């Protein structure tokens, strides 16, 4: 890496991280003092493994719907294009341990799910590309490693 990039994750040495982990990427303060905390929820080891798209897509729907049941601070949760994790943005919420609990509860919700929310052509842009089984496999793998989520390197 020769020069500093505008995107924080482009400055992260992906060969040195140890997934899975949950990492605070940064905090952005707005003009009125509100703070947005952005987290890197890394499910897979960069450049070694990735989530298959159908399972990732279903996991996205399940997490987006269910994480809001565990916190009203959620602004957004969305997948990384590299298919190795998600970004979570929270408003005025800086309790890291609570974030870990929120993620754990959300992944447990995935394991209990009997269907993928909004998995239809009216509510989803690629409704044919889903896998509840795949989403559950990804969630189970991540939960099995929760003791190491706070260790990034």
C-alpha positions as CSV (number, residue, x, y, z in Angstrom):
1,X,0.0,0.0,0.0
2,X,1.7,3.1,-1.2
3,X,-0.7,6.0,-0.6
4,X,-3.5,6.5,1.8
5,X,-6.9,5.8,0.2
6,X,-10.2,7.6,0.9
7,X,-11.9,4.3,1.9
8,X,-10.9,3.1,5.3
9,X,-11.0,-0.6,4.3
10,X,-8.7,0.0,1.4
11,X,-6.0,1.0,3.9
12,X,-6.5,-2.2,5.9
13,X,-3.9,-4.9,5.2
14,X,-6.3,-7.8,4.4
15,X,-3.4,-10.2,4.6
16,X,-2.9,-9.5,8.3
17,X,-6.5,-9.8,9.6
18,X,-7.9,-13.0,11.1
19,X,-11.6,-13.6,10.3
20,X,-14.1,-13.9,11.7
21,X,-14.1,-10.7,13.7
22,X,-16.1,-7.5,14.5
23,X,-14.1,-4.3,14.1
24,X,-15.0,-0.7,14.6
25,X,-14.1,1.0,11.4
26,X,-14.6,4.5,12.5
27,X,-16.9,7.1,14.0
28,X,-18.3,10.1,12.0
29,X,-19.7,13.0,13.9
30,X,-22.4,15.1,12.3
31,X,-22.9,18.9,12.5
32,X,-25.4,18.4,15.4
33,X,-23.2,16.1,17.4
34,X,-24.8,12.8,16.3
35,X,-22.2,10.0,15.9
36,X,-22.4,7.2,13.3
37,X,-20.3,4.1,14.3
38,X,-19.4,1.9,11.4
39,X,-18.5,-1.8,12.0
40,X,-16.8,-4.3,9.8
41,X,-18.4,-7.7,10.5
42,X,-16.0,-10.1,8.8
43,X,-17.4,-13.6,8.3
44,X,-14.7,-15.0,6.0
45,X,-11.0,-14.7,5.7
46,X,-10.2,-12.2,2.9
47,X,-8.8,-13.7,-0.3
48,X,-9.1,-17.2,1.1
49,X,-12.9,-17.8,1.4
50,X,-16.2,-16.0,0.6
51,X,-19.9,-16.4,1.2
52,X,-21.8,-18.0,-1.7
53,X,-24.1,-15.4,-3.2
54,X,-27.5,-17.0,-2.6
55,X,-26.7,-17.6,1.1
56,X,-25.2,-14.2,1.5
57,X,-28.3,-12.6,-0.1
58,X,-30.6,-14.4,2.2
59,X,-28.4,-13.6,5.2
60,X,-28.6,-9.9,4.2
61,X,-32.4,-10.0,4.2
62,X,-32.6,-11.9,7.5
63,X,-30.0,-9.7,9.3
64,X,-31.5,-6.4,7.9
65,X,-34.9,-7.4,9.1
66,X,-34.0,-9.0,12.5
67,X,-31.1,-6.8,13.8
68,X,-33.6,-3.9,14.2
69,X,-35.5,-6.1,16.7
70,X,-32.4,-5.9,18.9
71,X,-31.5,-2.2,18.6
72,X,-33.2,1.1,17.5
73,X,-29.7,2.5,16.7
74,X,-29.3,0.6,13.5
75,X,-29.0,2.8,10.4
76,X,-28.0,0.1,8.0
77,X,-26.4,-3.3,7.5
78,X,-25.2,-4.4,4.1
79,X,-22.9,-6.9,2.5
80,X,-19.4,-6.2,1.2
81,X,-18.9,-6.6,-2.5
82,X,-16.0,-9.0,-1.8
83,X,-18.5,-11.4,-0.2
84,X,-16.5,-11.7,3.0
85,X,-18.6,-9.7,5.4
86,X,-21.0,-6.9,6.2
87,X,-20.9,-3.3,7.3
88,X,-23.1,-2.2,10.2
89,X,-23.8,1.5,10.8
90,X,-25.3,2.6,14.2
91,X,-26.4,6.0,15.4
92,X,-25.1,7.2,18.7
93,X,-24.2,3.8,19.9
94,X,-20.7,3.1,21.0
95,X,-21.0,0.0,23.3
96,X,-18.9,-2.6,21.6
97,X,-20.0,-5.5,23.8
98,X,-23.6,-4.6,23.1
99,X,-22.8,-4.6,19.4
100,X,-21.4,-8.2,19.7
101,X,-24.6,-9.2,21.6
102,X,-26.8,-7.6,18.9
103,X,-25.0,-9.5,16.2
104,X,-25.1,-12.8,18.1
105,X,-28.9,-12.4,18.7
106,X,-29.4,-11.6,15.1
107,X,-27.5,-14.6,13.9
108,X,-29.5,-16.8,16.3
109,X,-32.6,-15.4,14.7
110,X,-31.3,-16.6,11.4
111,X,-30.9,-20.1,12.7
112,X,-34.5,-20.0,13.9
113,X,-35.9,-18.6,10.6
114,X,-38.4,-20.6,8.5
115,X,-38.3,-18.3,5.6
116,X,-36.4,-15.4,4.1
117,X,-38.2,-12.1,4.5
118,X,-39.0,-10.1,1.4
119,X,-38.0,-13.0,-0.8
120,X,-40.3,-12.2,-3.7
121,X,-40.2,-10.2,-6.9
122,X,-42.2,-7.3,-5.4
123,X,-39.8,-6.7,-2.5
124,X,-36.5,-7.9,-3.9
125,X,-34.4,-7.1,-6.9
126,X,-33.2,-10.7,-7.4
127,X,-35.8,-12.9,-5.7
128,X,-34.7,-16.1,-7.5
129,X,-31.2,-15.9,-5.8
130,X,-31.8,-16.9,-2.2
131,X,-30.9,-19.8,0.1
132,X,-32.2,-20.1,3.6
133,X,-30.0,-23.2,4.1
134,X,-27.0,-21.2,2.9
135,X,-27.8,-18.3,5.2
136,X,-28.1,-20.7,8.2
137,X,-24.8,-22.3,7.4
138,X,-23.0,-19.0,7.3
139,X,-24.7,-17.8,10.5
140,X,-23.8,-21.1,12.3
141,X,-20.1,-20.9,11.2
142,X,-19.9,-17.3,12.5
143,X,-21.6,-18.1,15.8
144,X,-19.2,-21.1,16.4
145,X,-16.3,-18.6,16.3
146,X,-17.9,-15.8,18.5
147,X,-15.2,-16.2,21.2
148,X,-12.7,-14.7,18.7
149,X,-14.8,-11.9,17.3
150,X,-12.9,-9.1,19.1
151,X,-9.5,-10.3,17.8
152,X,-8.9,-8.7,14.4
153,X,-5.2,-9.5,14.0
